[in-house]
C-alpha cells in the first residue's frame, strides 16, 4: 500500500509550531513577495503592501494561502496581492507531490488532503512540519521542497516589471 517498510504516524494537526530546521529550509512566501514587490517602490507604497501581507499572517507567523482566496487568478482587479495569488497558484500541487512521494491509496489521499489544508490554514512550513512528523522514515528533503517553491515563485514573477507593481499600488489606492 505504501513504501516498503515505511511506518506512518498519522495524527490530526492542531496549530503547529514550526521547528527551526523547517523554518530554515522552507521559504516564507510573504517575505519573498515583500522583497520582490517593494524593491522599487516608494516607502509609503512599500508600507501598504507590507501591511496587507503581514495583516494576513496566521497565528504561527507564516502566510496561509486561504488569505488569498478572494483574489483568484482571473476576474476583478484586487491590487498587488493579485500577483501573490498568481505566484502561489501552483503551490498546492508542489506541496502535495512532495508530501506523497512513493505513497498510494488511502494514505496518499489523506496526506494530500491534510497537507493542503495546512498549507491554506497555516502556511507552507506547517504543511512540511506535519508531513515530516507523519512520515519520519521517508527520505523527504525539506530543501527540495523549499527550492521547488522558490523556483516556482521566481518563474511566476520573472515576466513582471517593477512598474507593474507600482501601477497596481496606484490602482489599489483609487
C-alpha positions, 0 to 999 in steps of 0.5 A: 500500500505504501513504501516498503517498510515505511511506518506512518504516524498519522495524527490530526494537526492542531496549530503547529509550531514550526521547528527551526530546521523547517523554518530554515529550509522552507521559504516564507512566501510573504517575505519573498513577495515583500522583497520582490514587490517593494524593491522599487517602490516608494516607502509609503507604497512599500508600507501598504503592501507590507501591511496587507501581507503581514495583516494576513499572517496566521497565528504561527507567523507564516502566510496561509494561502486561504488569505488569498482566496478572494483574489483568484487568478482571473476576474476583478482587479484586487491590487498587488496581492493579485500577483501573490495569488498568481505566484502561489497558484501552483503551490498546492500541487508542489506541496502535495507531490512532495508530501506523497512521494512513493505513497498510494491509496488511502494514505496518499489521499489523506496526506494530500488532503491534510497537507493542503489544508495546512498549507491554506490554514497555516502556511507552507512550513506547517504543511512540511512540519506535519508531513515530516512528523507523519512520515519520519522514515521517508527520505523527504528533503525539506530543501527540495521542497523549499527550492521547488517553491522558490523556483516556482515563485521566481518563474511566476514573477520573472515576466513582471516589471517593477512598474507593474507593481507600482501601477497596481499600488496606484490602482489599489489606492483609487 
